Amino acid sequence: MPATSSSLSVVLRAATDAELPSGQLSTAESITLVQALGAVPDPRHRRGRRHSLQSVLLLALGAVLAGARSYAAIADWAAVADQAVAVCGHPPHASTIRRLLSRLDAAALEAALTCWVLARRRAAAGFQATGGGTLAELRPVLAVDGKTLRGARSGEGRQTKLVCVYDHAHQLVLTQAGVVAGDEIAAFTAALATLPDLDDVLITADALHCQRAHATWLRARGGHYLFTVKSNQPALRRALAALPWGQVRGSRRRQSGHGRVESRSIKVVDLDDHPAARLFPHATRAIKVVRSRRRTAAGARSVEIVYAVTSLTYRQAHPALLAAWIQGHWSIENAVHHVRDVTQGEDHSSIRAGSGPQVMAALRNTALNINRLDGHANIARAQRQASWRCGAAVKAIHAA
């Protein structure tokens, strides 16, 4: 990403290169998303370009904010977009958008958008830190989880799959990486490696990523882990189940909503020199969560026992925090995957060729980030508002 400058000439040049009228953008607005997208290489030959890559990406992002799900929908939105920020001349045709986005370097686009969202997160974290809170409570906690793009397939016939990194506290998607040859486990480190600093960051993940190599990789970079343990680690799970849980005092929390009453109890055991600690690198504590759930309408009950391991010591996180982080990990499903599938229609997308599916997924993530940074809790409502008024999407991009 180009170095950020407060020089007005640099800002105006960035806005001009993006074919945006400089008079409509403030200095702070012009040097964020516009300049971040300037780091993405254009795959086209210089000769014959009618629209800059930045302008096409900004139009595509505005259209996604308004609910566009296809190249044709992006072109239709661009044709009626607010002329104060439209590209110079005629807007790009759907075929132009398709050829460009399907050839784009998805990794470079992800890197540029990651730089942008990390800068916005740092600003939000600095503001949050002024409000107080312990160091443990202010620790960055990131969830890593995979998502299949059901409508897209690779050249080998495999469904396209991406691994996302999501910030618990700020509800932002920081980055994502494509799964190569169906190996989601390898994509774990590929996605996290795009982040500049993992020092003292906690990574939460489900049982698939409870891998010794992942634990070693994270600790070598100063990070910590909180992994769910299931049958893919049978020896470790048996060792955790055999711990003296009956001798440990636990805490219980009860909550109701969505037609059910749920009770969660958590117990934490320091492993110290216990044999279980030698089964997983850097494991310092084991966690047992018992979830009891009752459906209020049918009265059906269910009980689930979950085990987890972490590299955090008792000085770094108390049991209530660990319980909150274990539960908070699944917010990536509700706040990202479900929204992309249902509200943004990713499951029904017909975009399949080249890098198009991953590029569109990156734009959907960025649209989510813009809405959440803008204070929207209901993404469907924000999308409807943007679809009713073209200027609403443009205004959101400017504020980004």
C-alpha positions as CSV (number, residue, x, y, z in Angstrom):
1,M,0.0,0.0,0.0
2,P,1.4,3.4,-0.9
3,A,2.6,5.5,2.0
4,T,-0.1,7.7,3.4
5,S,0.6,11.4,3.1
6,S,-1.1,14.5,4.4
7,S,0.0,16.4,1.3
8,L,-3.1,17.7,-0.5
9,S,-1.4,17.2,-3.9
10,V,-1.0,13.5,-3.2
11,V,-4.6,13.2,-2.2
12,L,-5.9,15.1,-5.2
13,R,-3.7,13.0,-7.5
14,A,-5.1,9.8,-6.0
15,A,-8.6,11.0,-6.4
16,T,-8.0,12.1,-10.0
17,D,-6.4,8.7,-10.8
18,A,-9.6,7.1,-9.5
19,E,-11.6,9.3,-11.8
20,L,-13.4,10.9,-8.8
21,P,-13.9,14.6,-8.7
22,S,-11.6,15.8,-6.0
23,G,-13.9,18.6,-4.8
24,Q,-16.3,16.0,-3.4
25,L,-13.8,14.2,-1.2
26,S,-12.2,15.4,2.0
27,T,-8.5,14.8,2.6
28,A,-9.1,12.1,5.2
29,E,-11.7,10.3,2.9
30,S,-9.5,10.4,-0.2
31,I,-6.4,8.8,1.3
32,T,-8.1,5.8,2.8
33,L,-10.0,3.4,0.6
34,V,-9.1,5.1,-2.7
35,Q,-5.4,5.0,-2.0
36,A,-5.6,1.5,-0.7
37,L,-7.1,0.3,-3.9
38,G,-4.3,2.0,-5.8
39,A,-2.0,-0.8,-4.6
40,V,-3.9,-3.4,-6.7
41,P,-2.2,-4.1,-10.0
42,D,-4.3,-3.7,-13.1
43,P,-4.2,-6.9,-15.2
44,R,-5.0,-5.0,-18.5
45,H,-2.7,-3.6,-21.1
46,R,-2.3,0.2,-20.8
47,R,-3.5,0.7,-24.3
48,G,-7.3,0.8,-24.6
49,R,-8.2,1.4,-20.9
50,R,-11.3,3.5,-20.7
51,H,-11.8,3.2,-16.9
52,S,-9.3,3.0,-14.2
53,L,-9.1,-0.1,-12.0
54,Q,-9.9,2.0,-8.9
55,S,-13.0,3.5,-10.4
56,V,-14.4,0.1,-11.4
57,L,-13.6,-1.4,-8.0
58,L,-15.3,1.6,-6.2
59,L,-18.4,1.2,-8.5
60,A,-18.5,-2.5,-7.8
61,L,-18.2,-1.9,-4.1
62,G,-21.0,0.7,-4.2
63,A,-23.2,-1.7,-6.1
64,V,-22.5,-4.5,-3.6
65,L,-23.4,-2.2,-0.8
66,A,-26.8,-1.7,-2.6
67,G,-27.3,-5.4,-2.9
68,A,-25.8,-6.2,-6.4
69,R,-25.1,-9.9,-6.8
70,S,-23.8,-10.1,-10.4
71,Y,-21.7,-8.3,-13.0
72,A,-24.9,-7.2,-14.8
73,A,-26.3,-5.8,-11.5
74,I,-23.1,-3.9,-10.9
75,A,-23.3,-2.3,-14.4
76,D,-26.9,-1.4,-13.9
77,W,-26.1,0.3,-10.6
78,A,-23.1,2.1,-12.2
79,A,-25.4,3.5,-14.9
80,V,-27.6,5.3,-12.4
81,A,-25.0,6.1,-9.7
82,D,-24.7,9.6,-8.3
83,Q,-23.0,11.6,-11.1
84,A,-21.0,13.5,-8.5
85,V,-18.9,10.5,-8.1
86,A,-19.4,8.6,-11.3
87,V,-16.5,7.7,-13.6
88,C,-15.5,10.0,-16.4
89,G,-17.6,9.3,-19.5
90,H,-19.9,6.4,-19.9
91,P,-20.0,3.8,-17.0
92,P,-18.3,0.5,-17.7
93,H,-20.4,-2.3,-19.4
94,A,-21.1,-5.6,-17.6
95,S,-18.7,-7.4,-19.9
96,T,-15.9,-4.9,-19.0
97,I,-16.6,-5.5,-15.3
98,R,-16.7,-9.3,-15.8
99,R,-13.4,-9.4,-17.7
100,L,-11.6,-7.2,-15.3
101,L,-12.8,-8.7,-12.0
102,S,-12.3,-12.3,-13.2
103,R,-8.7,-11.5,-14.1
104,L,-7.8,-9.5,-11.0
105,D,-5.1,-10.6,-8.6
106,A,-7.4,-11.6,-5.7
107,A,-4.5,-11.8,-3.2
108,A,-3.4,-8.3,-4.0
109,L,-6.9,-7.0,-3.6
110,E,-7.2,-8.8,-0.2
111,A,-3.9,-7.3,0.9
112,A,-5.0,-3.8,0.0
113,L,-8.3,-4.1,1.7
114,T,-6.6,-5.7,4.8
115,C,-4.3,-2.6,5.0
116,W,-7.4,-0.4,4.9
117,V,-9.5,-2.3,7.5
118,L,-6.5,-2.7,9.9
119,A,-6.0,1.1,9.8
120,R,-9.7,1.6,10.6
121,R,-9.6,-1.0,13.4
122,R,-6.5,0.7,15.0
123,A,-8.5,4.0,15.1
124,A,-11.5,2.2,16.7
125,A,-9.3,0.3,19.1
126,G,-7.6,3.5,20.2
127,F,-10.9,5.1,20.9
128,Q,-12.1,2.0,22.7
129,A,-9.0,1.9,24.9
130,T,-9.8,5.4,26.3
131,G,-12.9,4.0,27.8
132,G,-11.0,1.7,30.2
133,G,-10.9,-2.0,30.6
134,T,-8.3,-4.5,31.7
135,L,-5.5,-5.6,29.4
136,A,-7.0,-9.0,29.2
137,E,-10.4,-7.6,28.1
138,L,-8.7,-5.4,25.5
139,R,-6.7,-8.2,24.0
140,P,-7.3,-8.6,20.2
141,V,-9.2,-11.8,19.6
142,L,-9.6,-13.1,16.1
143,A,-11.7,-16.0,14.8
144,V,-10.6,-18.2,11.9
145,D,-13.1,-20.2,10.0
146,G,-13.7,-21.5,6.5
147,K,-16.6,-20.8,4.2
148,T,-17.7,-22.6,1.0
149,L,-18.9,-20.5,-2.0
150,R,-21.6,-23.0,-3.1
151,G,-22.2,-21.4,-6.5
152,A,-18.6,-21.2,-7.5
153,R,-16.2,-24.0,-8.6
154,S,-12.6,-24.1,-9.6
155,G,-11.2,-25.4,-12.9
156,E,-10.8,-28.8,-11.3
157,G,-14.5,-28.9,-10.3
158,R,-14.0,-28.3,-6.6
159,Q,-16.2,-25.9,-4.8
160,T,-14.4,-22.6,-4.1
161,K,-13.6,-22.2,-0.4
162,L,-12.2,-19.4,1.6
163,V,-10.8,-19.0,5.1
164,C,-11.8,-15.8,6.9
165,V,-10.2,-13.9,9.8
166,Y,-12.8,-12.0,11.9
167,D,-12.3,-9.6,14.8
168,H,-14.5,-10.5,17.7
169,A,-14.7,-7.1,19.3
170,H,-15.1,-4.9,16.2
171,Q,-17.1,-7.3,14.1
172,L,-14.8,-6.7,11.1
173,V,-13.5,-9.2,8.5
174,L,-9.7,-8.5,8.5
175,T,-8.7,-10.8,5.6
176,Q,-9.4,-14.0,3.8
177,A,-7.4,-16.6,1.8
178,G,-8.4,-19.1,-0.8
179,V,-8.3,-22.8,0.0
180,V,-5.9,-24.5,-2.4
181,A,-6.6,-28.1,-3.5
182,G,-9.2,-28.5,-0.8
183,D,-6.7,-28.1,2.1
184,E,-8.4,-25.8,4.5
185,I,-5.9,-26.7,7.3
186,A,-3.0,-25.1,5.2
187,A,-5.2,-22.0,4.5
188,F,-5.2,-21.3,8.3
189,T,-1.6,-20.0,8.3
190,A,-1.9,-18.6,4.8
191,A,-4.7,-16.3,6.0
192,L,-3.0,-15.3,9.2
193,A,0.3,-14.7,7.5
194,T,-1.2,-11.7,5.7
195,L,-1.6,-9.9,9.0
196,P,1.4,-7.8,9.9
197,D,1.5,-8.5,13.6
198,L,0.2,-11.4,15.7
199,D,2.0,-10.5,18.9
200,D,-0.2,-11.1,22.0
201,V,-3.2,-11.8,19.7
202,L,-5.6,-14.6,20.6
203,I,-6.8,-16.9,17.7
204,T,-10.0,-18.9,18.2
205,A,-10.8,-21.8,15.9
206,D,-12.9,-24.9,15.7
207,A,-11.7,-28.5,16.0
208,L,-10.5,-28.7,12.4
209,H,-7.7,-26.2,13.2
210,C,-6.8,-27.8,16.5
211,Q,-3.5,-28.8,15.0
212,R,-0.1,-29.0,16.7
213,A,1.6,-27.3,13.8
214,H,-0.9,-24.3,14.1
215,A,-0.1,-24.0,17.8
216,T,3.6,-24.0,17.2
217,W,3.3,-21.5,14.3
218,L,1.2,-19.1,16.4
219,R,3.5,-19.2,19.5
220,A,6.6,-18.6,17.3
221,R,4.9,-15.3,16.2
222,G,4.0,-14.3,19.7
223,G,0.3,-15.2,19.3
224,H,-2.0,-17.3,21.5
225,Y,-4.6,-19.9,20.7
226,L,-8.0,-21.1,22.0
227,F,-8.9,-24.3,20.1
228,T,-11.9,-26.6,20.5
229,V,-10.9,-30.2,20.8
230,K,-13.0,-33.0,19.2
231,S,-12.5,-36.5,17.8
232,N,-9.9,-35.4,15.3
233,Q,-7.5,-35.3,18.3
234,P,-8.7,-38.5,20.1
235,A,-5.8,-38.9,22.5
236,L,-6.0,-35.3,23.6
237,R,-9.7,-35.4,24.0
238,R,-9.6,-38.5,26.1
239,A,-6.9,-36.9,28.3
240,L,-9.0,-33.8,28.8
241,A,-12.1,-35.8,29.6
242,A,-10.2,-37.7,32.3
243,L,-9.1,-34.5,34.1
244,P,-10.5,-34.2,37.7
245,W,-13.3,-31.9,36.7
246,G,-15.4,-32.9,39.7
247,Q,-12.8,-31.2,42.0
248,V,-13.0,-27.9,40.2
249,R,-15.3,-25.1,41.0
250,G,-17.1,-23.7,37.9
251,S,-19.3,-20.8,37.0
252,R,-22.7,-20.9,35.3
253,R,-24.5,-18.4,33.1
254,R,-28.1,-18.6,31.9
255,Q,-29.6,-16.7,29.0
256,S,-32.8,-16.9,26.9
257,G,-33.8,-15.8,23.5
258,H,-34.6,-17.0,20.0
259,G,-37.2,-19.5,21.4
260,R,-34.8,-21.3,23.8
261,V,-33.4,-21.1,27.3
262,E,-29.7,-21.9,27.5
263,S,-27.4,-22.6,30.5
264,R,-23.6,-22.7,30.2
265,S,-21.2,-23.9,32.8
266,I,-17.5,-23.6,32.5
267,K,-14.6,-25.1,34.4
268,V,-10.9,-24.4,33.8
269,V,-7.9,-26.6,34.9
270,D,-4.3,-25.6,34.9
271,L,-2.4,-28.3,33.1
272,D,1.1,-27.5,34.6
273,D,3.0,-30.9,34.4
274,H,-0.1,-33.0,33.6
275,P,0.5,-35.5,30.9
276,A,-2.2,-33.8,28.8
277,A,0.1,-30.8,28.4
278,R,2.6,-32.9,26.6
279,L,0.0,-33.9,24.0
280,F,-0.4,-30.4,22.6
281,P,2.3,-27.7,22.2
282,H,2.2,-24.8,24.6
283,A,-1.1,-25.9,26.2
284,T,-1.3,-24.3,29.7
285,R,-5.0,-24.8,30.5
286,A,-7.9,-27.0,29.6
287,I,-11.6,-25.8,29.5
288,K,-14.8,-27.8,29.8
289,V,-18.0,-26.2,28.8
290,V,-21.4,-27.9,29.4
291,R,-24.2,-26.4,27.3
292,S,-27.8,-27.2,28.3
293,R,-30.5,-26.0,26.0
294,R,-34.3,-26.2,26.2
295,R,-36.7,-25.2,23.5
296,T,-39.5,-23.1,25.0
297,A,-42.1,-24.2,22.6
298,A,-41.5,-27.9,22.3
299,G,-39.8,-28.4,25.6
300,A,-37.0,-30.5,24.0
301,R,-33.7,-30.5,25.9
302,S,-30.2,-31.1,24.7
303,V,-26.8,-31.2,26.5
304,E,-23.5,-30.8,24.8
305,I,-20.0,-31.0,26.4
306,V,-17.2,-29.1,24.7
307,Y,-13.5,-29.3,25.6
308,A,-10.9,-26.7,24.6
309,V,-7.2,-25.9,25.2
310,T,-5.4,-22.6,25.3
311,S,-1.9,-21.2,25.7
312,L,-3.1,-18.4,27.9
313,T,-2.2,-18.7,31.6
314,Y,-4.5,-17.9,34.5
315,R,-2.9,-14.5,34.8
316,Q,-3.8,-13.7,31.2
317,A,-7.5,-14.6,31.1
318,H,-10.0,-15.6,33.8
319,P,-12.6,-18.3,33.2
320,A,-15.4,-15.9,32.3
321,L,-13.3,-14.3,29.5
322,L,-12.5,-17.8,28.1
323,A,-16.2,-18.7,28.1
324,A,-17.0,-15.4,26.3
325,W,-14.3,-16.0,23.7
326,I,-15.4,-19.6,23.1
327,Q,-19.0,-18.5,22.6
328,G,-17.9,-15.4,20.6
329,H,-16.0,-17.5,18.1
330,W,-19.3,-18.5,16.5
331,S,-20.3,-14.9,15.9
332,I,-18.4,-15.3,12.6
333,E,-21.1,-17.6,11.5
334,N,-24.0,-15.2,12.3
335,A,-22.2,-11.9,11.6
336,V,-20.4,-12.9,8.4
337,H,-21.2,-16.2,6.8
338,H,-25.0,-16.0,7.3
339,V,-25.1,-12.4,6.2
340,R,-23.1,-13.2,3.0
341,D,-25.2,-16.2,2.2
342,V,-28.7,-14.8,2.9
343,T,-28.6,-11.0,2.8
344,Q,-25.9,-10.6,0.1
345,G,-27.0,-13.8,-1.8
346,E,-23.5,-15.3,-2.1
347,D,-24.9,-18.9,-2.2
348,H,-26.9,-18.1,-5.3
349,S,-24.2,-16.2,-7.1
350,S,-23.5,-17.3,-10.7
351,I,-20.1,-15.8,-10.7
352,R,-17.7,-18.7,-11.2
353,A,-14.9,-17.9,-13.6
354,G,-11.3,-17.0,-12.7
355,S,-10.8,-14.9,-9.6
356,G,-14.3,-13.4,-9.8
357,P,-15.8,-15.4,-6.8
358,Q,-13.0,-14.4,-4.4
359,V,-13.0,-10.8,-5.6
360,M,-16.7,-10.6,-5.1
361,A,-16.4,-12.2,-1.6
362,A,-13.7,-9.6,-0.8
363,L,-16.1,-6.8,-1.9
364,R,-18.9,-8.3,0.2
365,N,-16.6,-8.4,3.2
366,T,-15.7,-4.8,2.7
367,A,-19.3,-3.8,2.3
368,L,-20.0,-5.5,5.7
369,N,-17.0,-3.7,7.2
370,I,-18.2,-0.3,5.9
371,N,-21.7,-0.8,7.3
372,R,-20.4,-1.9,10.7
373,L,-17.9,1.0,10.9
374,D,-20.8,3.2,10.0
375,G,-22.8,1.9,13.0
376,H,-25.3,-0.4,11.2
377,A,-26.3,-3.4,13.3
378,N,-28.9,-4.6,10.8
379,I,-27.1,-5.2,7.5
380,A,-30.2,-6.1,5.6
381,R,-31.7,-2.7,6.5
382,A,-28.5,-0.9,5.5
383,Q,-28.5,-2.7,2.2
384,R,-32.1,-1.7,1.5
385,Q,-31.4,1.9,2.3
386,A,-28.4,1.9,-0.1
387,S,-30.5,0.3,-2.8
388,W,-33.2,3.0,-2.5
389,R,-30.8,5.9,-2.9
390,C,-27.6,5.5,-4.9
391,G,-26.1,8.4,-3.0
392,A,-26.3,6.4,0.2
393,A,-23.8,3.8,-1.0
394,V,-21.5,6.5,-2.3
395,K,-21.7,8.4,1.0
396,A,-20.8,5.2,2.9
397,I,-17.7,4.7,0.7
398,H,-16.6,8.3,1.2
399,A,-16.9,7.9,5.0
400,A,-14.8,4.8,4.9
